């Protein structure tokens, strides 16, 4: 938070989510769902997920392998103008929980 907030001292935690596993299938589900909704496709999400799973398996990879952990965080902090705003971000950790590798 120290490096990413305009005013780190203004940070107020609202809520943390549960720590969850991140797998290729989970990421595919999120991306495919968002894409189908954005393009208003009537194709079944299950069809796309099955294609992803089949392709991933053909490469000799496990689509359910844990590739990291994630946790959502809802907080308030001051923006650049000093106004308190509500933010929600997902923090992505490496599988051993040693470091944050991405913030979404």
N, C-alpha and C positions, 0 to 999 in steps of 0.2 A: 504494500500500500504506500509505503514511504516514497517509492519511485514513480508511482502512477497517479497520485492524487494531487490536485492543485493546492490543497490545504490538508495535509495528513493529520494535523492536530484536531480537525473537525470530524474525523471519522466516528460514526456511531453505528455499531452493529445492530441490525434488525433481526436477522435470522440466518442460520447456517443450514444447508441441506445435509442429507446423509451422504457419507462417503460411498461411492459406487464404483464398480468395475467399469472400465472402458474397453470394449472389444470392437473388432472390425465390423461385426454385424450390427452392433448398437450404433456406430457412426453411420453405417450405410442406411439404417432405418431413418435416422434423423435427416440425412441429406436427401434420400429418396422421397420421404414424406414432404419435406419442404418444397422440393422441385415439383412434385405432382400437384400440390396445392397451388403453387405459384403459376403453373401453366394450365391449371384446371383440367388436368388429364383424368379421364375416367378409367384408365388402365389400373388394374389391381396392383397395389403396392406389394402384395405377396409375390406376384410374378417377377417384379424387379428384384426383390430380395432373394428369391430363389436363383435368379441368374447370377447375382453377385456371389452368393454362396457357392454355386457350382464353379464359377470362374476362379474364385479364391482357392477352392479345394483342388482344382486342376493344377494350380501352381504349387501344390504340396504344402499349403498353409492351412492352419486351423482358424476358421472364421470366428471361433468363440474364445480364442486365446486372449488372455488379459494383457492388453498393451499399455495400460496405465490405470489411474484412478481419477475420479473427478468429484468435485464438491461445489455446490452453488453457494453463493453468499449474497445476501441482500443487505445493503447498508445505505446510510445517508452520509453525505459529505458536501462541503462547499465547492461550488464550481468556480471558474475563473472570476466571476463577478461577485462572489461572496454569498450567493444564494444557496441554501441547503437543498440538495436534490437527492432523490431516491435512485439508487443504482442496483442492478442485479448482474452478477458475473458468475461464470463457471470457471473454476480453477482446475486445470488439468495437471496431474502429478505423474512422475515416472512410477513404474510398478512398485518400486521399493519405498516410495514416499520420501525420497531424499530431496527432490527439488520440484518447483513448479516449472513445467515445460511450455505451458500455453495458458492464456487467459482469453475466454470467449465472452 
